[in-house]
Amino acid sequence: MLQAGAVLARSYRLLHTIGEGGMGRVWVAEQLALDRKVAVKVLSDEGIQSKPALELFHREARATAKVDSPHVVRVLDFDVTEQGFPFLVLELLVGETLEERVLRMGSLPLDDARAILEQTCHALSAAHGCGILHRDIKAENLFLQAGRRVDVKLLDFGIALVKNATGGPRQMGPVGTPQYMSPEQMLGQDIDERSDLFSLGVCIYHALTGAFPYPGNSCAEIGCALSLGTFLPPSAYRLGLPRGVDEWFKKAIAVRAEERFSSPSEMLETFERAIEPSSTRDTPVSLELDLERLHEGWPSAVWKAIGAVAALAAVAVTVHAGMVERRATRALAAAAETRTTSAIIEARADLPLPPPPALIDSGTPAPAPPKAAAPQPKKKAARQRQ
């Protein structure tokens, strides 16, 4: 395990780490001969014992060095330490990744998104021109250098695929980051430049909305979202976007590769036309889903499932209505009983109250109750004679 202060190949003194991954660590180092700071990526102990990892590391070095673009991180050197650790020397960048900026800001201005698209398209044009597919275009691999204007550097060609002389590139199983992978890449099928363009389209969608067009926390969930073939337009998340932006994304991140842009230049030119001032919305944006496209993209099984859910919902509404009716009936009966009781109480309130009981002194015997007088017989009135 390398430590801070170690000198690699008598040229680079390690200062401190700035990143770590499954294959190794990235260090800030001092280039002794030129007295400048650089980034040094060193393969880990596990990596040097794995033949595929060694192959990928060498492939990253060759691919990155081969692509000549101001928007691709520059390779300065490649060597092996005395202990057998291969390392790659890169220019040291200062700033933040696109993912970090989205997390910090929530979403980016439209002009910034256009600049990111323009510069990444430039980088991909250079890579594709060398027969290299990046295969891991994502927000974490688009580095935005510090400064007032947007300045993109494309990072990490670690899983790049190089076309051979016999034909197009082939990939052995799915590799990449699920949220950004094209459907064909996720399925492990043969891919071409349009797969990288799909991933770039997802990056721009993420930059403008802070969300993903095909969301999910696993390959299975994202695969289900892709199988539907539909996504919420960016205007559903953000008001005031130009009219053409939603249409641009329908092509940029289409599920079928033949429906996408065929080149980075076409992708960029179409986006610039889409955001022209003449296409800006004059009214607030409402959530408008293309139901016809939605119906075409969804398999019949999904519609059957929706029908079943709707039926269950109808039953639930009926049951709920019955419960509400029964509760209302009980409430009315209770109210009627309350009114009757109140009426009885009011009627009894009109009756005279009984006299209060006599107070009795405990030291004096209580007087005997008076005897009732015997009834007197009625005397017949004597008739007076005249």
Residue pairs with C-beta under 8 A, 6 or more apart in sequence:
1 45
2 8
2 14
2 25
2 27
2 42
2 81
2 85
3 14
4 14
4 15
4 16
5 13
5 14
6 13
6 14
7 13
7 14
7 32
8 14
8 29
8 40
8 42
8 79
8 81
8 85
8 87
9 79
9 80
9 81
9 82
9 87
10 32
11 31
11 32
11 33
11 77
11 79
12 29
12 30
12 31
12 32
12 38
12 40
12 87
12 89
13 29
13 30
13 32
14 27
14 28
14 29
14 40
15 27
15 28
15 29
15 30
15 37
16 27
16 28
17 25
17 26
17 27
17 28
18 26
18 27
18 28
18 39
19 25
19 26
20 26
22 44
23 43
23 44
23 47
23 53
23 56
23 57
23 158
24 41
24 42
24 43
24 44
24 47
24 57
25 41
25 42
25 44
26 39
26 40
26 41
26 42
27 39
27 40
27 41
27 42
28 37
28 38
28 39
28 40
28 92
29 37
29 38
29 39
29 40
29 89
30 36
30 37
30 38
31 37
31 38
31 76
31 89
37 92
38 76
38 89
38 90
38 91
38 92
39 89
39 90
39 91
39 92
39 93
40 87
40 88
40 89
40 90
41 87
41 88
41 89
41 90
42 81
42 85
42 86
42 87
43 53
43 54
43 57
43 85
43 86
43 87
46 53
47 53
47 54
47 57
48 54
48 84
48 85
48 86
54 86
56 158
56 159
57 86
57 88
57 158
58 86
59 157
59 158
59 160
59 162
60 88
60 156
60 157
60 158
60 160
61 75
61 78
61 88
63 127
63 130
63 132
63 157
63 160
63 162
64 72
64 73
64 75
64 88
64 90
64 157
65 75
65 78
66 130
66 132
67 123
67 126
67 127
67 130
67 132
67 157
68 126
69 122
69 123
69 125
69 126
69 127
69 154
70 122
71 119
71 120
71 122
71 123
71 152
71 153
71 154
72 123
72 126
72 127
72 153
72 154
73 90
73 91
73 93
73 143
73 153
73 154
73 155
74 90
74 91
75 88
75 89
75 90
76 89
76 90
76 91
77 88
77 89
78 86
78 87
78 88
78 89
79 86
79 87
79 89
80 86
80 87
81 87
93 143
93 145
93 153
94 145
94 146
95 143
95 144
95 145
95 146
95 147
95 151
96 104
96 143
96 144
96 146
97 139
97 140
97 141
97 142
97 143
97 144
98 116
98 139
98 140
98 142
98 143
98 144
98 203
98 206
98 207
99 138
99 139
99 140
101 108
101 144
102 108
102 139
102 206
102 207
102 210
106 210
107 207
107 208
107 209
107 210
107 237
107 238
108 116
108 207
108 208
110 208
110 241
110 242
110 275
112 150
112 207
113 204
113 207
113 208
114 271
114 272
114 275
115 149
115 150
115 152
116 142
116 144
116 150
116 152
116 203
116 204
116 207
117 200
117 204
117 267
117 268
117 271
118 268
119 150
119 151
119 152
120 137
120 142
120 152
120 154
120 200
120 203
120 264
121 200
121 264
121 265
121 267
121 268
122 264
123 152
123 154
124 134
124 137
124 154
124 193
124 196
124 197
124 200
124 264
125 263
125 264
125 265
127 133
127 134
127 154
127 157
127 160
127 196
128 193
128 196
128 263
128 264
131 162
131 163
132 157
132 160
132 161
132 162
132 163
133 160
133 161
133 162
133 163
133 169
133 191
133 192
133 193
133 195
133 196
134 154
134 157
134 160
134 196
134 199
135 159
135 160
135 161
135 171
135 175
135 176
135 185
135 191
135 195
135 196
136 156
136 158
136 159
136 160
136 175
136 176
136 177
136 180
136 199
137 154
137 180
137 196
137 199
137 200
137 203
138 177
138 179
138 180
138 199
138 202
138 203
139 180
139 203
139 206
139 207
140 177
141 154
141 155
141 156
142 152
142 153
142 154
142 155
142 203
143 152
143 153
143 154
143 155
144 150
144 151
144 152
145 151
145 152
145 153
159 175
159 176
161 169
161 171
161 191
162 169
163 169
168 190
168 192
169 190
169 191
169 192
170 190
171 185
171 188
171 189
171 190
171 191
172 188
173 188
174 181
174 185
174 186
174 187
174 188
174 219
175 185
176 185
176 186
176 199
178 186
178 216
178 218
178 219
178 222
179 202
179 212
179 214
179 215
179 216
179 222
180 199
180 202
180 203
181 195
181 199
181 222
182 191
182 194
182 195
182 198
182 199
182 257
183 226
183 255
184 190
184 191
184 195
184 257
185 191
185 195
186 219
186 222
186 223
186 226
192 257
193 262
193 263
193 264
194 257
194 260
194 261
194 262
195 257
197 252
197 260
197 261
197 263
197 264
197 267
198 252
198 253
198 254
198 257
198 260
200 252
200 264
200 267
201 249
201 252
201 253
201 260
201 267
202 212
202 213
202 214
202 253
204 252
204 271
205 211
205 212
205 213
205 234
205 249
205 252
205 253
206 212
208 234
208 237
208 238
208 241
208 245
209 234
209 237
209 238
210 237
211 232
211 237
213 231
213 232
213 249
213 253
214 222
214 225
214 226
214 231
214 253
215 221
215 222
215 225
216 222
216 223
216 224
216 225
225 231
226 255
227 299
228 297
228 298
228 302
229 255
229 293
229 296
229 297
229 298
230 289
230 290
230 293
230 294
230 297
230 298
231 249
231 253
232 287
232 289
233 246
233 249
233 288
234 241
234 245
234 246
234 249
235 241
235 245
235 246
235 281
235 285
235 287
235 288
236 285
236 287
238 285
239 284
239 285
240 280
240 281
240 284
240 285
241 281
241 285
242 274
242 275
242 276
242 279
242 280
242 281
243 274
243 279
243 280
243 281
244 273
244 274
244 275
244 276
244 279
245 274
245 275
247 274
248 270
248 271
248 274
251 259
251 260
251 261
251 270
252 260
252 261
252 267
252 271
253 260
254 260
255 297
261 267
261 270
273 279
295 303
360 366
